[in-house]
Each structure stands twice: as structure tokens, then as C-alpha cells.
Amino acid sequence: MKRHSLSKLNYHMHLFSRNFIAVLLGLLGCGLANGQPQEEPVKVFIFAGQSNMVGSDSRVEDIQSFPPFRGLESEQSEVLFSYCIGRENKKKSEGWTGLQPVDDIVGPELSFARELRRHSAGKIAIIKIAAGGTHLGGDWNPDEPQGFEMYPLALDYIQSCLAELRAKGITYELAGFVWHQGENDMFNAEYMENYGKNLANFLSRWRQDLQEPDLPFFIGELCTKTIWGMDLRPRMYAISLGQKEVAAADDRAFYVRTSHIGVEIGNPVGLHYHYGTLGQLEQGVNYARSYLKTRNLLPPEKTNAHRWNWDRKQKVRLIILAGHRNMEGERSFVQDLSAGTQEEQALMTPNSAIPFKFSIGGGYKRSQGWQDLQPSGYYDTFGPELTFGPELLKLGQAKIAIAKFTHSGSQLIDWTPEGSMAKSRNLYPSFIAFIKQSMQEIREAGFEVELSSVVYHVGENEMSMPPYRQKVAGWLQDMISKSRQDLEDPELHWIVSQQRPTDAERVNNIDVVSAVAEFCGGDESTIHVKAFDLPPQKKRLVLDSAGILDLGRLLAQQVDKVLRAE
């Protein structure tokens, strides 16, 4: 594939200039019809890939369970939609229709379109062609298509859709190609090894065959939170390297993070291969924001910068919150707070008494310095910090600061100093750097700071997979021991919380609770918290809003004991 000399920044400037000139020439050459400016062309987006692009294991009725996305079960009649979904038995639209779920399946295009329309005026059209279990090396191979021969089928389908627009007199521009695929290539050694090379060729051929040399591609990260992200870690890592290689070399290709999004809860242990309903909806938002960012259409998030008004003669006690899915707050939504008690509704208002900073999703979203404590998830979500902070104040603790570092797509091995062979997934160095930076920022604000404790909620996925369940205690020991060394605090308090583990025959012979309790019991500066009496949750592993709120209170009570003992 031809390398382009433009940087991504220059590419964005090039897009702006090209679009500005095109509009200007259109106005000068064609004039204004009846005193009205010409209508903008419809922006056409192509969605393609395999099962996690199809929307496998999602259900339209589940949309109501996720407040930020309610309403997407209904047709978006103002968005044009054409689709060809499936392998042997394909579901096809009869020409263009309004955007809506197909066959009770939720795809990322639903939330993608709504997110775009929230931030950008103009008409949208989406062409979707996807089939589960298909390979880039075979089915989607532009040169030698095999199996279900997806590339020629997709090319023919897309060209026919565009021809239909032209026949209707609708002007359009191809605005982006969204690609989510790769899991199946990791089962073929040749396909896996050559994924980057094949993907570069794939992008080049689409631009050539569609006669769109500047067509942007949005390449979806394979989700490391799924069971394949755990038991097939080396293979998933190999595909990710190929994807990142293409995005780094191609100024019009963008790697879109998805490992932090929701994943379907499976039976009997909770782990799953597919995103399911929540993940599909969040995936669509990710693609939309990535596109909007390339067009400089994504507005900055509003925050309430914290004002350090304390007496500088007293220390600030810094508390670190860390963990995975439930420390992040995967299934807890601010809409549940607004419908809750008066106390819960108050949690939506920024709390100026508690400075808060965060890095969540492995850095997918970061605070801009310190801000007042408030809901800070990426999809109207919140974590246990919302009740953790106020509960500490209620217990009489003052001058506390909270810094939160999480990645719901990680496993505990990623937090160990050694990490795994998937080096880009190793979180330990950035975790320690985050703590040091947080302390330094407090010093720069004019305060002496004391790192009071690290509160870590053990990984939920580790509770479900035998090889991981066996190693939890050892990984904890490695992480905690090295952190005390690197932070130069040999007696640093760690509070390790653990929810009730998966209850299933295949894993019950591994007593992970006793293993963690034994480790913590042998370390006088580590406390084991059994968070076993939280409100019932609908799904295994992942707490609902009520559980997250109670978890925050429980953890605050444990930290209060540590602070009083100092």
C-alpha cells in the first residue's frame, strides 16, 4: 500500500481545505437556487465485518435496560439504511429504508447515527454488510476471495446502493468505512501472521474500486474483555499489532478503542465472545466520536475544575481507586440516580469538597487535571467513587483527594510488573506513573501529600476462568509488593475488595476467596474486604447501579478504619 507523506494533522487540514473549496466552488459555479444555498450531500458510511459488527447475541428488547440508549429500538426515519447481513441465509433490505434494528439484532450503526446527529448537521446514509465467522485472509480477500467471497459481494452491493442514490437524484459523499473484524483470522496461522499486510491491501483496494482515494477507515479494536481476550491472548495480540501497524502507516486510517465497552454475560460462568446489546451500542458511539474528532466536530467535555481552598498547613490524604469492570462502573447509569432517592440525585451535582481525577478504560478517557467529584464515565456511567467520597466525609474524614485508575478490558495479569507477552496491554507502568503524577500535582498546588491507601477491586473476569482464578493471589502479591517498592512506601496500605465469585461447577473447585484471604492475612498492611452482601444484580459478574453505590460506601468504611489507625 502506498505510504502518504501527510501527517494525520495535515490530513485533517487537507480535509478542511478540500471541503471548503468544494463548497465555495459549488456556490460560485452553480449559484443559489431561489435564494437558498444548495443542500449538502448525504454522508454515506459503510459498516462491514464479522459477528461483532453484525450484532450477534444482542436483543432489541434489552435496549430498555440501558438508559442512555433508550429510543434506539425505534426507526430513525431521517437516516437512510441499506443492509445485507449474514452468510448462508442473508437478510437484505429492499432498497433504502429508515435506519432500524434488523431481525431483533442491535448493531453499532444505531447509536453511531444518533451520536453523529447530536453533534453534526446534515443527512446520513449507512450501508451495512457483515457476516459472522468470516476471514480477512479468505472471505474478505480482494485478490483471491474464498469461502463466502465477501469482498466481491460487498463491492457489488455497495455500488448498487450508491447507484440507487444517483438514480433518485441524491448527491452523496463517501464519508467513512467502519471495519470491525479479525477474531477469525487468529485461528489461521497464515492469516494471523499477515493480518496487517492483508488489511493494508484491503483498504487500498476499497479506495481503488470505489474511486475514493481519500476514504477514511475506522478500524475497531478487538475486545480484550471477551473470553478470547483471555484464553487466546497471544493470538488477539498479534491481530492488534497488525491493526495498529496499518493505522500508524495510513494517514486516513484510525484505530478505534473498544476493549472498555460492555460485553454480553454468558452462561454458566459469565464470560462471552460477543459484545451483546450494551457493547454494540457503546461501540457505535466510539466510531461516531472517532469520526467527529477527525472533522473537529467533537465538543470538549464540560468539567468543574477543583479549587484548592484548604489550609495548606495540613496534609492532603490521597486515596487511589483501581480495578476493572465494577470499579469503572460498566452497568451503572446516571439516569438511575436521577430516578433514585434524594441522596442519590444529589450525587449528580459536582462535589466541590472532594478533588477527583481519573484515567478510565486504560486511558480511553482522562480528566483534565483535578475536578470536583462527579459522574465521569464515558457513556453516562459512574463508579463507586460517587458514594465513596461522601461517605468518608460523613464519617468525619477531611482533606481527602481521590484518584481513580481503571481498565475494564484488563485482567489482573496486566497489572503485574511482568505483565504478559501482550506488552501493549501491560498497565503497571502507567498505573504507578499515574499515582506519582497525582501526588506531584497536589504538591504543585501547595500541599504536602500523603498516599494513604490503594483500594483495588479484584478483576471480575478472573472469578470465572480457571487458569486465572488459580493465579489471582500470586498476581496480587506481585503487584502490591512491587508497588510499595516503586512508590518508596514499604507499609503502603492496600485494601483488596472481592465480590462473591462465580458459582459454577467447572470453577468451584478453585477456592479463590480463601486464596485471596490467605494472602491478605499474611500481610499486615493489606486488608481483604468481602463485598458479598451487595444488592442483587441482574447478570453475573457486573454490578448494577445499586450495587456500585453500596460498594462505594463499603469501601469508604474500610478506608476510614485505616485513616483512624494512622
C-alpha positions as CSV (number, residue, x, y, z in Angstrom):
1,M,0.0,0.0,0.0
2,K,1.3,3.5,-0.8
3,R,2.5,5.5,2.1
4,H,1.3,9.0,2.3
5,S,3.5,11.9,3.4
6,L,0.7,13.8,5.1
7,S,0.6,13.5,8.9
8,K,-2.8,12.9,10.5
9,L,-2.9,16.6,11.4
10,N,-2.1,17.7,7.9
11,Y,-4.7,15.2,6.6
12,H,-7.4,17.0,8.8
13,M,-6.2,20.3,7.4
14,H,-6.4,18.9,3.9
15,L,-9.9,17.7,4.5
16,F,-11.0,21.1,5.8
17,S,-9.4,22.9,2.8
18,R,-10.8,20.5,0.3
19,N,-14.3,20.7,1.7
20,F,-14.2,24.5,2.0
21,I,-13.0,24.8,-1.6
22,A,-15.6,22.4,-2.8
23,V,-18.4,24.3,-1.1
24,L,-17.1,27.6,-2.4
25,L,-16.8,26.4,-6.0
26,G,-20.2,24.9,-5.8
27,L,-21.7,28.3,-4.7
28,L,-19.7,30.2,-7.3
29,G,-20.3,27.8,-10.2
30,C,-23.9,26.9,-9.6
31,G,-25.2,30.0,-7.7
32,L,-28.0,29.9,-5.3
33,A,-31.3,28.4,-6.3
34,N,-34.2,30.6,-5.4
35,G,-32.1,32.4,-2.9
36,Q,-31.4,29.2,-1.0
37,P,-28.0,27.5,-0.6
38,Q,-27.5,24.1,-2.2
39,E,-28.3,21.2,0.0
40,E,-25.3,19.4,1.4
41,P,-24.6,15.9,0.0
42,V,-25.7,12.9,2.1
43,K,-22.8,11.5,4.1
44,V,-22.6,7.7,3.3
45,F,-20.9,5.4,5.8
46,I,-20.1,1.7,5.1
47,F,-20.2,-0.7,8.0
48,A,-18.5,-4.1,7.4
49,G,-17.0,-7.0,9.3
50,Q,-18.0,-10.2,11.2
51,S,-20.1,-11.2,14.1
52,N,-19.3,-8.2,16.4
53,M,-20.3,-6.0,13.5
54,V,-23.5,-8.0,12.8
55,G,-24.6,-7.6,16.5
56,S,-24.6,-11.3,17.5
57,D,-26.1,-12.1,20.8
58,S,-27.9,-8.7,21.1
59,R,-31.6,-8.2,21.6
60,V,-33.7,-5.2,20.8
61,E,-35.8,-5.6,24.0
62,D,-32.6,-5.2,26.0
63,I,-32.1,-1.6,24.9
64,Q,-34.6,-0.5,27.6
65,S,-32.2,-1.9,30.3
66,F,-29.6,0.7,29.3
67,P,-31.0,4.2,29.9
68,P,-28.5,6.2,27.8
69,F,-29.6,4.3,24.7
70,R,-33.4,4.1,25.1
71,G,-35.3,5.0,22.0
72,L,-32.9,3.3,19.6
73,E,-35.3,0.4,19.3
74,S,-37.4,2.7,17.1
75,E,-36.8,3.6,13.5
76,Q,-34.6,6.6,12.7
77,S,-36.6,7.5,9.6
78,E,-34.3,10.5,8.8
79,V,-31.3,8.2,8.3
80,L,-31.1,6.1,5.1
81,F,-30.2,2.5,5.6
82,S,-29.4,-0.4,3.4
83,Y,-28.2,-3.8,4.6
84,C,-27.0,-7.3,3.7
85,I,-26.3,-9.3,6.8
86,G,-25.4,-13.0,7.2
87,R,-23.6,-15.8,5.5
88,E,-25.7,-18.7,4.1
89,N,-29.0,-17.0,4.7
90,K,-28.7,-13.3,4.1
91,K,-31.1,-10.7,5.4
92,K,-31.3,-7.9,2.8
93,S,-33.2,-4.6,2.7
94,E,-35.4,-4.0,-0.3
95,G,-33.6,-0.9,-1.4
96,W,-33.1,2.0,1.0
97,T,-35.1,2.2,4.2
98,G,-35.1,4.1,7.5
99,L,-32.4,3.1,10.0
100,Q,-33.7,0.4,12.4
101,P,-32.8,-2.9,14.1
102,V,-32.8,-5.8,11.8
103,D,-34.2,-9.2,12.8
104,D,-34.3,-8.2,16.5
105,I,-30.5,-7.6,16.4
106,V,-28.8,-4.4,17.7
107,G,-25.9,-3.2,15.6
108,P,-23.4,-0.3,16.2
109,E,-25.0,1.7,13.4
110,L,-28.0,2.6,15.6
111,S,-26.0,4.6,18.2
112,F,-23.5,5.8,15.6
113,A,-26.1,7.6,13.6
114,R,-27.7,9.2,16.7
115,E,-24.3,10.3,18.1
116,L,-23.4,11.9,14.7
117,R,-26.7,13.8,14.5
118,R,-26.2,15.1,18.1
119,H,-23.1,16.9,17.0
120,S,-23.3,17.4,13.3
121,A,-26.0,18.7,11.0
122,G,-26.6,17.0,7.6
123,K,-28.1,13.8,6.3
124,I,-26.7,10.4,6.9
125,A,-26.9,7.1,5.0
126,I,-25.5,3.8,6.2
127,I,-24.7,0.7,4.1
128,K,-24.1,-2.4,6.2
129,I,-22.7,-5.7,5.0
130,A,-21.5,-8.1,7.6
131,A,-21.3,-11.9,8.2
132,G,-20.2,-13.7,11.3
133,G,-17.2,-16.1,11.2
134,T,-15.6,-14.6,8.1
135,H,-11.9,-14.0,7.5
136,L,-10.0,-11.1,6.1
137,G,-7.4,-13.6,4.7
138,G,-10.1,-15.6,2.9
139,D,-13.7,-14.3,2.6
140,W,-12.8,-10.6,2.5
141,N,-9.6,-11.1,0.4
142,P,-9.9,-8.6,-2.5
143,D,-7.4,-10.6,-4.7
144,E,-8.4,-14.2,-4.0
145,P,-11.8,-14.2,-2.3
146,Q,-12.6,-17.6,-0.8
147,G,-15.4,-19.1,1.3
148,F,-18.3,-16.8,1.3
149,E,-16.5,-14.4,-1.1
150,M,-17.5,-11.3,0.9
151,Y,-15.3,-8.8,-0.9
152,P,-16.9,-9.0,-4.3
153,L,-20.3,-9.4,-2.8
154,A,-19.8,-6.3,-0.7
155,L,-18.4,-4.3,-3.6
156,D,-21.3,-5.2,-5.8
157,Y,-23.8,-4.4,-3.0
158,I,-22.3,-1.1,-2.1
159,Q,-22.0,0.0,-5.8
160,S,-25.7,-0.9,-6.3
161,C,-26.7,1.1,-3.3
162,L,-24.8,4.1,-4.5
163,A,-26.3,3.8,-8.0
164,E,-29.7,3.8,-6.5
165,L,-29.0,7.1,-4.7
166,R,-27.8,8.6,-8.0
167,A,-30.9,7.3,-9.8
168,K,-33.0,9.2,-7.2
169,G,-31.0,12.4,-7.8
170,I,-29.5,12.3,-4.4
171,T,-26.0,13.7,-4.2
172,Y,-23.7,12.0,-1.7
173,E,-20.1,11.7,-0.4
174,L,-18.5,8.6,1.0
175,A,-17.6,9.8,4.4
176,G,-16.1,6.7,6.1
177,F,-15.7,3.0,6.2
178,V,-16.1,1.3,9.6
179,W,-14.4,-2.1,9.9
180,H,-14.7,-4.5,12.8
181,Q,-13.2,-7.9,12.1
182,G,-10.2,-10.0,13.0
183,E,-11.1,-12.7,15.5
184,N,-11.5,-15.4,12.9
185,D,-8.1,-14.7,11.3
186,M,-6.4,-15.6,14.5
187,F,-7.3,-19.2,14.0
188,N,-5.3,-19.5,10.8
189,A,-1.6,-19.1,11.3
190,E,-1.0,-17.6,7.8
191,Y,-3.9,-15.1,8.2
192,M,-2.9,-14.1,11.7
193,E,0.8,-13.5,10.7
194,N,-0.2,-11.4,7.7
195,Y,-3.2,-9.6,9.1
196,G,-1.5,-6.1,8.9
197,K,-0.4,-6.7,5.3
198,N,-3.8,-8.0,4.3
199,L,-5.6,-5.1,6.0
200,A,-3.4,-2.6,4.2
201,N,-4.2,-4.2,0.9
202,F,-7.9,-4.3,1.8
203,L,-8.0,-0.6,2.5
204,S,-6.1,0.2,-0.7
205,R,-8.4,-1.9,-2.9
206,W,-11.6,-0.4,-1.5
207,R,-10.3,3.1,-2.2
208,Q,-9.3,2.0,-5.7
209,D,-12.5,0.1,-6.5
210,L,-14.8,2.8,-5.1
211,Q,-12.6,5.5,-6.7
212,E,-12.3,7.3,-3.4
213,P,-8.6,7.7,-2.7
214,D,-9.2,9.7,0.4
215,L,-11.8,7.4,2.0
216,P,-11.2,7.3,5.8
217,F,-11.2,3.9,7.6
218,F,-12.2,3.4,11.2
219,I,-10.6,0.1,12.4
220,G,-12.2,-1.4,15.6
221,E,-10.0,-2.8,18.3
222,L,-10.7,-6.5,19.1
223,C,-12.2,-6.5,22.6
224,T,-9.8,-7.9,25.3
225,K,-12.7,-8.2,27.8
226,T,-14.2,-11.2,26.0
227,I,-13.2,-14.7,26.8
228,W,-11.0,-14.7,23.6
229,G,-9.1,-11.8,25.1
230,M,-8.2,-14.0,28.0
231,D,-7.6,-17.5,26.8
232,L,-6.4,-16.5,23.3
233,R,-4.3,-13.6,24.4
234,P,-1.3,-14.1,22.1
235,R,-3.5,-14.5,19.0
236,M,-5.6,-11.5,19.8
237,Y,-2.4,-9.5,20.4
238,A,-1.0,-10.5,17.0
239,I,-4.1,-9.2,15.2
240,S,-4.0,-6.0,17.3
241,L,-0.4,-5.4,16.2
242,G,-1.4,-5.7,12.6
243,Q,-4.3,-3.3,13.0
244,K,-2.2,-0.7,14.8
245,E,0.5,-1.0,12.2
246,V,-1.9,-0.1,9.4
247,A,-3.4,2.8,11.4
248,A,0.1,4.2,12.1
249,A,1.2,4.0,8.5
250,D,-2.0,5.2,6.9
251,D,-3.0,8.9,7.5
252,R,-6.6,8.1,6.7
253,A,-6.9,5.0,8.9
254,F,-7.9,5.4,12.6
255,Y,-7.6,2.7,15.3
256,V,-10.8,2.8,17.5
257,R,-10.5,1.6,21.0
258,T,-13.3,-0.8,22.1
259,S,-11.8,-3.0,24.9
260,H,-13.5,-1.0,27.6
261,I,-17.1,-1.3,26.3
262,G,-19.7,-3.7,27.7
263,V,-19.7,-7.4,26.9
264,E,-22.6,-9.9,27.0
265,I,-22.8,-12.0,30.1
266,G,-22.8,-15.7,29.2
267,N,-23.7,-19.0,30.9
268,P,-22.7,-20.6,33.1
269,V,-19.7,-18.5,34.2
270,G,-20.4,-15.1,32.7
271,L,-17.7,-14.9,30.0
272,H,-18.7,-14.4,26.4
273,Y,-17.4,-13.9,22.9
274,H,-19.7,-11.1,21.8
275,Y,-20.4,-7.6,22.9
276,G,-24.2,-8.1,23.1
277,T,-26.6,-5.2,23.3
278,L,-24.8,-2.8,25.6
279,G,-21.4,-3.3,23.9
280,Q,-22.9,-2.8,20.4
281,L,-24.5,0.5,21.4
282,E,-21.3,1.7,23.0
283,Q,-19.2,0.5,20.1
284,G,-21.3,2.7,17.8
285,V,-20.7,5.7,20.0
286,N,-16.9,5.1,19.8
287,Y,-16.9,5.0,16.0
288,A,-19.0,8.2,15.8
289,R,-16.7,10.1,18.2
290,S,-13.7,8.9,16.3
291,Y,-15.2,10.3,13.0
292,L,-16.3,13.5,14.7
293,K,-12.8,14.0,16.0
294,T,-11.3,13.8,12.6
295,R,-13.7,16.5,11.5
296,N,-13.1,18.7,14.6
297,L,-16.8,18.4,15.4
298,L,-16.5,16.8,18.9
299,P,-17.0,19.5,21.5
300,P,-14.8,19.5,24.6
301,E,-16.4,17.9,27.7
302,K,-17.6,20.3,30.4
303,T,-15.8,19.9,33.8
304,N,-15.7,21.7,37.1
305,A,-12.1,22.3,37.8
306,H,-11.4,21.9,41.5
307,R,-10.3,24.9,43.5
308,W,-7.8,24.0,46.3
309,N,-9.2,26.2,49.1
310,W,-7.9,24.2,52.0
311,D,-5.5,25.3,54.7
312,R,-2.1,24.5,53.3
313,K,-0.7,23.6,56.8
314,Q,-2.4,20.2,56.8
315,K,-1.6,17.2,54.6
316,V,-3.9,16.1,51.8
317,R,-4.5,12.4,52.1
318,L,-4.6,10.8,48.7
319,I,-6.6,7.6,48.1
320,I,-6.3,5.6,44.9
321,L,-9.2,3.6,43.5
322,A,-8.2,0.9,41.0
323,G,-9.7,-2.1,39.2
324,H,-11.7,-3.4,36.4
325,R,-15.4,-3.6,35.3
326,N,-17.1,-2.7,38.6
327,M,-14.6,-0.1,39.8
328,E,-15.2,1.5,36.4
329,G,-19.0,1.2,36.6
330,E,-19.9,-0.7,33.4
331,R,-23.6,-1.0,34.1
332,S,-24.3,1.9,36.5
333,F,-26.0,4.8,34.8
334,V,-26.7,8.4,35.9
335,Q,-30.3,8.1,34.8
336,D,-30.7,5.6,37.7
337,L,-29.5,8.3,40.1
338,S,-32.0,10.9,38.8
339,A,-34.8,8.3,39.3
340,G,-33.5,7.4,42.8
341,T,-33.6,8.8,46.3
342,Q,-33.0,12.5,47.1
343,E,-29.5,11.4,48.3
344,E,-28.8,9.6,45.1
345,Q,-30.0,12.5,43.0
346,A,-27.6,14.8,44.9
347,L,-24.7,12.7,43.7
348,M,-25.2,14.0,40.2
349,T,-24.1,17.5,41.3
350,P,-20.3,18.2,41.4
351,N,-19.0,17.9,44.9
352,S,-16.6,20.8,45.5
353,A,-15.4,19.3,48.8
354,I,-13.7,16.4,47.1
355,P,-10.9,16.7,44.5
356,F,-11.1,13.9,41.9
357,K,-9.0,12.9,38.9
358,F,-9.2,9.8,36.8
359,S,-7.9,7.6,33.9
360,I,-10.5,5.0,32.9
361,G,-10.7,2.4,30.2
362,G,-6.9,2.1,30.2
363,G,-6.6,5.8,29.3
364,Y,-9.6,5.9,26.9
365,K,-10.9,8.8,29.0
366,R,-8.9,11.0,31.3
367,S,-9.8,14.0,33.4
368,Q,-8.2,17.3,32.6
369,G,-6.4,17.7,35.9
370,W,-8.3,17.7,39.2
371,Q,-12.0,18.4,39.2
372,D,-14.9,18.3,41.6
373,L,-16.2,14.7,42.3
374,Q,-19.0,13.9,39.8
375,P,-20.1,11.2,37.5
376,S,-17.3,10.7,34.9
377,G,-18.0,7.6,32.9
378,Y,-17.8,7.5,29.1
379,Y,-21.4,6.5,28.5
380,D,-23.4,8.3,31.3
381,T,-21.9,5.9,33.7
382,F,-20.4,6.3,37.2
383,G,-18.3,4.2,39.6
384,P,-18.2,3.6,43.4
385,E,-16.3,6.9,43.9
386,L,-19.6,8.7,43.9
387,T,-20.6,7.3,47.3
388,F,-17.1,6.5,48.5
389,G,-16.1,10.2,48.8
390,P,-19.3,11.5,50.5
391,E,-19.3,8.5,52.9
392,L,-15.8,9.4,54.1
393,L,-16.8,13.0,54.7
394,K,-19.9,11.7,56.6
395,L,-17.5,9.5,58.7
396,G,-15.6,12.6,59.7
397,Q,-12.6,12.4,57.3
398,A,-11.5,15.7,55.7
399,K,-8.9,16.8,53.2
400,I,-9.1,13.7,51.1
401,A,-8.4,13.5,47.4
402,I,-9.4,10.6,45.1
403,A,-7.6,9.5,42.0
404,K,-9.1,6.6,40.0
405,F,-7.2,4.4,37.6
406,T,-9.2,1.6,35.9
407,H,-9.5,-0.6,32.7
408,S,-12.5,-2.8,32.5
409,G,-10.9,-4.6,29.5
410,S,-8.0,-5.7,31.5
411,Q,-7.2,-8.8,33.6
412,L,-5.1,-8.9,36.8
413,I,-2.1,-10.2,34.9
414,D,-2.0,-6.8,33.0
415,W,-1.5,-5.1,36.4
416,T,1.6,-7.2,37.4
417,P,5.1,-5.7,36.9
418,E,6.0,-8.5,34.5
419,G,2.7,-8.3,32.6
420,S,2.2,-10.8,29.7
421,M,3.6,-11.3,26.2
422,A,0.9,-8.8,25.1
423,K,3.1,-5.9,26.1
424,S,0.7,-3.1,24.9
425,R,-1.8,-4.4,27.5
426,N,0.6,-4.1,30.4
427,L,-0.9,-1.4,32.8
428,Y,1.6,-1.5,35.7
429,P,4.0,1.2,34.5
430,S,1.2,3.7,33.6
431,F,-0.6,2.9,36.9
432,I,2.4,3.7,39.0
433,A,3.1,6.8,36.9
434,F,-0.5,7.9,37.4
435,I,-0.1,7.7,41.2
436,K,3.2,9.6,41.2
437,Q,1.8,12.3,38.9
438,S,-1.3,12.7,41.2
439,M,0.9,13.2,44.2
440,Q,3.1,15.7,42.3
441,E,0.1,17.7,41.2
442,I,-1.1,18.1,44.8
443,R,2.4,19.3,45.8
444,E,2.3,21.8,43.0
445,A,-1.0,23.1,44.4
446,G,0.9,23.9,47.5
447,F,0.1,21.0,49.8
448,E,2.0,18.2,51.5
449,V,0.5,14.9,50.3
450,E,0.3,11.5,52.0
451,L,-0.5,8.4,49.9
452,S,-3.0,6.9,52.3
453,S,-4.1,3.7,50.6
454,V,-4.8,1.9,47.4
455,V,-8.3,0.4,47.1
456,Y,-8.3,-2.3,44.4
457,H,-11.4,-4.3,43.4
458,V,-10.3,-7.7,42.1
459,G,-11.0,-8.4,38.5
460,E,-14.4,-9.8,37.8
461,N,-13.3,-12.0,34.8
462,E,-10.7,-13.7,37.0
463,M,-13.5,-15.1,39.0
464,S,-14.8,-17.1,36.0
465,M,-11.8,-18.6,34.2
466,P,-10.0,-21.5,36.0
467,P,-6.3,-20.6,34.9
468,Y,-6.8,-17.0,36.0
469,R,-8.7,-17.9,39.2
470,Q,-5.8,-20.1,40.2
471,K,-3.3,-17.3,39.9
472,V,-5.2,-14.3,41.4
473,A,-3.4,-14.4,44.8
474,G,0.1,-14.7,43.3
475,W,-0.6,-11.8,40.8
476,L,-1.9,-9.7,43.7
477,Q,1.3,-10.3,45.7
478,D,3.5,-9.4,42.7
479,M,1.6,-6.1,42.1
480,I,1.4,-5.0,45.7
481,S,5.0,-5.8,46.6
482,K,6.4,-4.0,43.6
483,S,4.2,-1.0,44.0
484,R,5.5,-0.5,47.6
485,Q,9.0,-0.6,46.3
486,D,8.4,1.7,43.3
487,L,6.4,4.2,45.4
488,E,9.0,4.0,48.2
489,D,6.4,3.2,50.8
490,P,7.1,-0.3,52.3
491,E,4.0,-0.1,54.5
492,L,1.6,1.3,51.9
493,H,-1.9,0.2,52.8
494,W,-3.8,-1.8,50.2
495,I,-7.5,-2.6,50.5
496,V,-8.4,-5.5,48.3
497,S,-12.1,-5.9,47.8
498,Q,-13.7,-9.0,46.3
499,Q,-17.3,-9.7,45.3
500,R,-18.8,-13.1,45.5
501,P,-17.1,-15.2,42.8
502,T,-18.9,-17.1,40.1
503,D,-20.8,-20.1,41.4
504,A,-20.4,-22.8,38.7
505,E,-19.4,-26.4,38.8
506,R,-16.4,-26.0,36.4
507,V,-14.7,-23.4,38.7
508,N,-16.0,-24.1,42.2
509,N,-13.1,-26.5,42.9
510,I,-10.7,-23.5,42.9
511,D,-11.3,-21.6,46.2
512,V,-10.3,-18.1,45.0
513,V,-11.8,-16.4,48.1
514,S,-9.6,-18.4,50.5
515,A,-6.6,-17.9,48.3
516,V,-7.0,-14.1,48.4
517,A,-7.9,-14.1,52.1
518,E,-4.8,-16.1,52.9
519,F,-2.5,-13.7,51.1
520,C,-4.1,-10.6,52.7
521,G,-4.0,-12.3,56.1
522,G,-0.3,-12.8,55.8
523,D,0.4,-9.1,55.0
524,E,-0.4,-6.7,57.9
525,S,-0.7,-3.7,55.5
526,T,-3.3,-5.4,53.3
527,I,-6.9,-5.7,54.1
528,H,-9.3,-8.2,52.4
529,V,-12.9,-6.9,52.0
530,K,-15.6,-9.5,51.2
531,A,-18.2,-7.5,49.3
532,F,-20.6,-10.4,49.4
533,D,-23.8,-8.6,50.6
534,L,-24.3,-6.1,47.8
535,P,-27.8,-5.7,46.3
536,P,-28.8,-8.5,43.8
537,Q,-27.7,-7.9,40.2
538,K,-29.4,-9.0,37.0
539,K,-26.3,-10.5,35.5
540,R,-23.2,-12.4,36.7
541,L,-20.0,-10.5,37.4
542,V,-21.2,-7.0,36.7
543,L,-23.0,-4.9,39.4
544,D,-26.0,-2.7,38.7
545,S,-26.2,0.9,39.9
546,A,-27.5,-0.1,43.4
547,G,-24.5,-2.4,43.8
548,I,-22.0,0.2,42.7
549,L,-23.4,2.7,45.2
550,D,-23.2,0.2,48.0
551,L,-19.7,-0.9,47.1
552,G,-18.5,2.7,47.4
553,R,-20.0,3.0,50.9
554,L,-18.5,-0.3,52.0
555,L,-15.0,0.6,50.7
556,A,-15.2,4.0,52.4
557,Q,-15.9,2.4,55.8
558,Q,-12.8,0.2,55.4
559,V,-10.6,3.2,54.4
560,D,-12.0,5.1,57.4
561,K,-10.6,2.4,59.7
562,V,-7.2,2.7,58.0
563,L,-7.2,6.5,58.4
564,R,-8.2,6.4,62.0
565,A,-5.4,3.9,62.8
566,E,-2.7,6.1,61.3
